[in-house]
C-alpha cells in the first residue's frame, strides 16, 4: 500500500518557519500501531492521519501522533489537516468560507477555512475550555534561578506568575520584554531544588507583552525539564491556558478580545497565532484559534506488509 503525505509549516505564511506537521489525508487502512511507527520514522513534532468514515455523513476521523505516542488533542495538527485537505483537493470548497469537521479523541471539532483567490488563507477552530487557576508560584528568587533571569526582568505590575490548567498544568511567568523571553535558559538543578515541582507543572509558559513583530501582541516560549535547552517547541496546546490566565486578571476587559501571539523570532522558526476569546467572567471560556500554513513538501510512504 502507498500512502501520500504532505508536510506543512503551520502558523506561518513562509516556509522554514512555524511548526512542521505531516498530514496523511487518506489514511484508511492504517492501524494505530502503524501510525505510531510512521510518526516515529518521520520524527516531526506531530503527524496527522485523516480517514473518511464508512458513514460519509460523519466527521473525518483524525488521529495525531508524536514520535512518542498518540496525542488526544492538538491545535497545530487541526490547522495543518484543514489546510492540506484544501490544497490536495479533498474538500468541497464553498468560497469564501468552508467548514470541515474532525473527530479527534476528545470529540468533534469544527474548523473554518477562509479562501482567497481559490487558495486557503486562514484556518480557525473554536474551543470551550474551563480552567483551574492557582496563584501560588515559586518565589522570584527561585524563578530567576531556574530561568536564568534577573529579578528586574519579572513583571509584577500588570501580571504575576500563576499556575493554570485546562487539563494540563502550566506555570505562566510574565516578563517585561521580548529580550528576556529569548535569553531565558532553563536550569534543571535549580528547578528541582525549588518549590516549582510541587505545582505539578512540567512546563513553564514564559511571555512578554511585547514582540519583535508589529503583527503580534505577545511573545511566548515554553521551557521545562522535558524541553531541551536550545529547543523552542510549538505553543498551540498552551494557548487555552494562556487565554484563561489573561482572563484571571481584573484589568482584562470583558467582551471579545482579539490578539496575536508570536513564538520564536525571525531566525528561529517564527510562528504567529491569531486568538479570539469571549471574556464573560464565566466558568467556561470560548476561544478561537486561527493561523496560516504553507506547503513545504509531499511524499509517499510504502507499507510492504
Secondary structure, DSSP 4 states (H G I P E B T S, - for coil): -EEEEEEEEES-SSTTSSEEEEEES--TT--HHHHHHHHHHHT-SEEEEEE--SSTTSPEEEEEEETTEEES--HHHHHHHHHHHHHTT-S---TTEEEEEEEETTEEEEEEEEEETTEEEEEEEEEEEE-EEE-----HHHHHHHHT--GGGB--SS---EEEESSSEEEEEEESSHHHHHH----HHHHHTSSGGGG---EEEEEES--SSTT-SEEEEEE-TTS-TT-----GGGHHHHHHHHHTSTTSPSEEEEEEEEES-TTTT-EEEEEEEEE-SSSEEEEEEEE-EEEEEEEEEE---
